[in-house]
Amino acid sequence: MNQSRSVRANASFLARASVGRLAPSIRIQLRALALIGALALIALLAPWTPARAAPADPGFRAFVASLWPQAHRMGVSRRIFETAFAGVTPDPAVLAKTHRQAEFVKPIWDYLSAAVSKKRIATGRRKMAQSAGVLARVQRAYGVDPYIVLAVWGLETNFGANEGDTSVIRDLATLAYAHYRGEYFRRELLIALQILQQGHVSVAAMRGSWAGAMGQTQFMPSAFMRYAVDFDGGGRKNIWTDAPDALASTANFLARHGWVRGWTWGYEVIAPRNGKLTPGRALPFASWAALGYRRADGYPMPTEGRAALLAPAGASGPVFLATKNFFVIKTYNDSTSYALAVALLSDRIAGAGPLKARWPSGDFPTASITR
């Protein structure tokens, strides 16, 4: 007799023996309970059969295999390659995000209200107090305004609190397999493997946002390879858990894109009443002053340097004169709204007050927010 048959026989015997001399109604109830118990016991002792795993996507596995020759030529070992892709499957959640509206459009004043919030300003000031020494060294090394570096940190991951918690390898592999944006994500995936090979981070710790941006200041793998630095001499370029490396890497990025040491990003200005706004026009500060433009904070206009006019809401909202450094910020994220958020957040963390002019309300031209 096999184990299952024995269990059923013993359960049946116990049920009959227990209820033979009781009232019919009670016997019926107890037989039902005995039957339930017997079935539960059978289920516990029956041989366990594991659930069949979903079959792997053969197309995806073939895609991964096709990466190996190029990865090998880029210096990636077989061990790192296999470790990186162990158990990796396409992530449907990542693909779903690619089908959403490509640009999230909202009025710039709504975006700035959230980006330059009182809470973020207060957090930024605390972070400045905690990291003042590091930021001073970063400024000496790269010449970038420390408040700008701090504001990028705040906008990208809320000062390291929201780095993203998805696998960079899986995200990039999903996007590359889907040929999203052509070959771009395939290249980023291969570079991510190089980063693993160089030992800067483990596969498990290589976490980021859904599109592969990594660490406290959200570098794509290619940006990491070009601009990340081991600022504290720890032996790794660790932008995930090492704030000094992340902050210095951001400063290096901005410096390498042309940041002018000692310059501001720009100023809020008051346009002359009868002056015609010409957004995008670039003139020396002295020429803007001669045209009747004044700094909104009451300080004199610089006598050197050039600036371009920004009027995101036209004559109905704040107007700015932006230096070359403002457009360097845009190389981090090619969005005027993003760059303005970094600029204004940096000013507020440094102690400046809110904008003098009010943003309009109602149906006005909107600004594209890319992230």
C-alpha positions in Angstrom: 0.0 0.0 0.0 1.4 3.4 -0.9 1.6 6.3 1.5 -1.5 8.1 0.1 -3.7 5.0 0.2 -2.5 4.3 3.8 -3.3 7.8 4.9 -6.8 7.6 3.4 -7.4 4.2 5.1 -6.3 5.4 8.5 -8.4 8.6 8.1 -11.5 6.6 7.2 -11.0 4.2 10.2 -10.6 7.1 12.6 -13.7 8.7 11.4 -15.8 5.5 11.8 -14.4 4.7 15.2 -15.0 8.2 16.6 -18.6 8.6 15.7 -20.1 5.1 15.9 -22.1 5.6 19.2 -23.1 9.2 18.8 -26.5 10.8 17.7 -27.0 10.8 13.9 -26.8 14.6 13.6 -23.6 14.8 15.5 -22.2 11.8 13.6 -22.9 13.6 10.3 -21.1 16.7 11.5 -18.1 14.8 12.9 -17.8 12.7 9.7 -17.7 15.9 7.7 -15.0 17.2 10.0 -13.1 14.0 9.8 -13.3 14.0 6.0 -11.9 17.5 5.9 -9.1 16.6 8.2 -8.3 13.5 6.1 -8.1 15.5 2.9 -5.8 18.0 4.6 -3.6 15.3 5.8 -3.4 13.7 2.3 -2.5 17.1 0.9 0.3 17.5 3.4 1.8 14.1 2.8 1.3 13.9 -1.0 4.5 14.3 -3.0 5.1 18.0 -3.7 5.3 19.0 -7.4 6.9 22.4 -8.1 4.9 24.8 -10.2 6.1 24.9 -13.7 8.1 28.1 -14.4 7.0 30.3 -17.3 9.1 29.4 -20.4 11.9 31.9 -21.1 11.4 34.2 -24.1 13.7 32.5 -26.7 13.9 35.8 -28.6 15.2 37.6 -25.5 17.7 34.8 -24.7 18.9 35.0 -28.3 19.3 38.8 -27.9 21.3 38.4 -24.8 23.6 35.8 -26.5 24.1 38.3 -29.4 25.6 40.8 -27.0 28.4 38.5 -25.9 30.9 39.0 -28.8 30.7 42.8 -28.5 30.8 42.7 -24.7 33.9 40.5 -24.9 35.6 42.9 -27.3 34.9 45.7 -24.7 36.8 43.7 -22.0 33.8 42.1 -20.2 34.6 38.6 -18.8 32.3 35.7 -19.3 31.8 35.5 -15.5 30.6 39.1 -15.3 28.4 38.6 -18.4 26.7 35.5 -17.1 26.3 37.0 -13.6 24.7 40.2 -15.0 22.1 38.3 -17.0 21.4 35.4 -14.6 17.6 35.2 -14.4 17.0 38.4 -16.3 13.8 38.6 -18.3 12.1 41.6 -20.0 10.3 43.9 -17.6 6.7 44.7 -18.9 6.5 47.7 -16.6 9.4 49.3 -18.3 7.9 48.7 -21.7 4.6 50.1 -20.5 6.3 53.4 -19.6 7.6 53.8 -23.1 4.1 53.8 -24.4 3.1 56.8 -22.3 3.1 60.3 -23.6 6.7 61.1 -24.7 6.6 64.5 -23.1 4.7 65.4 -20.0 3.4 68.9 -20.6 2.3 71.2 -17.8 2.6 74.9 -17.1 6.1 75.8 -16.0 4.8 77.5 -12.9 3.2 74.2 -11.7 6.5 72.3 -12.3 8.6 74.9 -10.5 6.2 75.0 -7.6 6.8 71.3 -7.0 10.5 71.4 -7.9 11.4 74.4 -5.7 9.2 73.5 -2.8 9.6 74.8 0.8 10.5 71.2 1.9 13.2 70.8 -0.8 14.7 74.2 0.0 14.8 73.3 3.7 16.3 69.9 3.0 18.9 71.6 0.7 20.0 74.0 3.4 20.4 71.1 5.8 22.4 69.2 3.2 24.6 72.2 2.6 25.4 72.4 6.3 26.2 68.7 6.4 28.3 68.7 3.2 29.8 72.1 3.2 33.4 70.8 3.5 32.9 68.3 0.6 31.2 70.9 -1.6 34.0 73.4 -0.9 36.6 70.9 -2.1 34.4 70.1 -5.1 34.2 73.8 -6.0 38.0 74.2 -5.7 38.5 71.2 -7.9 36.0 71.9 -10.7 35.0 75.6 -10.3 31.3 74.9 -10.3 29.0 76.8 -7.9 28.3 74.4 -5.0 24.7 75.5 -4.8 24.1 74.5 -8.4 25.6 71.0 -7.7 23.4 70.8 -4.6 20.3 71.7 -6.6 21.0 69.1 -9.2 21.3 66.5 -6.4 18.0 67.8 -5.0 16.2 67.7 -8.4 17.5 64.3 -9.5 17.0 62.2 -6.5 15.8 64.5 -3.6 19.3 64.5 -2.3 19.9 60.8 -2.7 16.6 59.7 -1.1 15.0 58.5 -4.4 17.6 57.0 -6.6 15.3 54.4 -8.1 15.2 50.7 -7.1 15.1 48.8 -10.3 17.8 46.7 -11.9 19.8 48.8 -14.4 20.8 45.7 -16.4 17.2 44.5 -16.6 15.8 47.9 -17.5 18.4 48.5 -20.2 18.1 45.0 -21.6 14.3 45.4 -21.8 14.6 48.7 -23.7 17.4 47.4 -26.0 15.6 44.2 -26.8 12.5 46.3 -27.8 14.8 48.5 -30.0 13.4 51.5 -28.1 15.3 54.6 -29.4 17.2 52.5 -31.9 20.7 51.3 -30.8 20.9 53.8 -27.9 20.0 51.5 -25.1 22.0 48.6 -26.5 25.1 50.8 -26.3 24.2 51.9 -22.7 23.7 48.2 -21.7 27.1 47.2 -23.0 28.7 50.2 -21.2 26.9 49.1 -18.0 28.6 45.7 -18.3 32.0 47.5 -18.6 31.2 49.4 -15.3 30.5 46.0 -13.6 33.7 44.6 -15.0 35.7 47.5 -13.6 34.3 46.8 -10.2 32.7 50.1 -9.4 29.4 48.5 -8.3 28.0 45.0 -8.0 25.2 43.6 -10.2 22.8 43.7 -7.2 23.7 47.2 -6.3 23.5 48.6 -9.8 20.0 50.1 -9.2 18.4 53.1 -10.8 15.4 54.6 -12.5 13.3 52.8 -15.1 15.4 54.1 -18.1 18.8 53.2 -16.7 19.8 56.4 -15.0 21.9 55.5 -12.0 23.0 56.8 -8.6 22.4 59.9 -6.5 22.7 62.3 -9.5 21.3 59.9 -12.1 24.0 59.2 -14.7 23.4 57.0 -17.7 26.2 54.5 -18.1 27.9 56.4 -20.9 27.9 59.6 -18.7 29.3 57.6 -15.9 32.2 56.4 -18.0 33.0 59.9 -19.2 32.4 62.0 -16.1 32.2 59.9 -12.9 35.1 60.4 -10.5 36.5 58.7 -7.4 36.6 61.9 -5.5 37.3 60.5 -2.0 39.9 58.0 -3.1 37.9 55.0 -2.2 39.1 53.0 -5.2 35.7 53.0 -6.9 33.5 55.6 -8.7 30.6 55.1 -6.4 27.7 57.4 -7.3 25.2 55.1 -5.5 26.1 55.3 -1.8 29.0 57.8 -1.8 27.7 61.4 -1.8 31.2 63.0 -2.4 31.7 60.9 -5.5 28.2 61.7 -6.8 28.6 65.4 -6.1 32.1 65.6 -7.6 31.0 63.6 -10.7 28.1 66.1 -11.3 30.5 69.1 -10.9 32.9 67.4 -13.3 30.1 66.9 -15.8 29.2 70.6 -15.7 32.8 71.7 -15.9 33.5 69.5 -18.9 30.5 71.0 -20.6 31.8 74.5 -20.3 30.9 75.9 -16.9 32.5 79.3 -16.5 34.2 79.6 -13.1 32.9 82.5 -11.0 29.8 83.2 -13.1 26.2 83.0 -12.0 23.5 81.2 -14.0 21.7 84.5 -14.4 19.1 86.8 -12.8 15.5 87.6 -12.6 15.1 91.0 -14.3 12.4 93.7 -14.7 11.8 94.5 -18.3 11.2 98.1 -19.4 7.5 98.9 -19.7 7.6 99.8 -23.3 10.3 97.4 -24.3 9.6 94.5 -26.7 10.5 91.1 -25.3 12.8 89.1 -27.6 13.3 85.7 -25.9 16.5 84.1 -26.9 18.3 87.3 -27.8 21.8 87.5 -26.4 23.5 90.7 -25.5 26.2 92.0 -23.1 24.8 92.8 -19.6 25.7 96.4 -20.2 23.5 96.5 -23.3 20.6 95.0 -21.4 21.0 97.7 -18.8 21.2 100.4 -21.5 17.8 99.1 -22.9 16.3 99.6 -19.4 16.4 96.1 -17.9 17.0 96.0 -14.2 17.8 93.2 -11.8 14.7 92.3 -9.8 16.7 92.0 -6.5 17.8 95.7 -6.8 21.5 95.0 -7.3 23.4 96.6 -10.2 23.7 94.7 -13.5 27.1 93.2 -14.1 29.4 95.2 -16.3 30.9 92.1 -18.0 29.6 89.0 -19.6 26.6 88.2 -21.9 23.2 86.9 -21.3 20.2 85.7 -23.2 16.6 86.7 -22.4 14.2 84.1 -21.1 10.5 84.7 -20.8 8.9 81.3 -20.3 5.4 82.8 -19.8 5.9 85.9 -22.0 5.3 89.3 -20.6 2.8 87.8 -18.1 5.4 86.2 -15.9 8.9 86.5 -14.6 11.7 87.4 -17.1 15.3 86.3 -16.8 18.7 87.0 -18.2 20.6 83.7 -18.5 24.4 83.3 -18.9 26.2 80.5 -20.6 26.1 78.6 -17.3 22.4 78.3 -17.5 22.8 76.5 -20.8 25.5 74.3 -19.3 22.8 73.2 -16.8 20.6 72.2 -19.8 23.2 69.7 -20.9 22.3 67.7 -17.8 18.7 67.6 -18.9 17.7 69.4 -22.1 14.7 71.2 -20.6 14.4 74.9 -19.9 12.0 74.2 -17.1 14.5 71.7 -15.5 17.4 74.1 -15.8 15.4 77.0 -14.4 14.3 74.7 -11.5 18.0 73.9 -10.7 18.9 77.6 -11.0 16.1 78.9 -8.7 16.5 76.1 -6.2 20.2 76.9 -5.9 19.3 80.5 -5.2 16.8 79.7 -2.6 19.1 77.2 -0.8 21.7 80.0 -0.8 19.3 82.3 1.0 17.6 84.3 -1.8 13.9 85.1 -1.6 11.2 84.0 -4.0 10.7 85.5 -7.4 9.5 89.1 -7.5 7.2 88.6 -10.5 4.2 86.3 -10.3 3.5 83.5 -12.7 0.2 83.8 -14.6 -2.7 81.5 -14.1 -5.3 80.1 -16.5 -4.7 79.1 -20.1 -1.3 80.3 -21.0 1.5 78.7 -23.1 3.0 75.7 -21.4 6.5 74.5 -21.1 7.6 70.9 -21.9 8.9 69.0 -18.9 10.9 66.0 -19.9 11.5 64.5 -16.4 
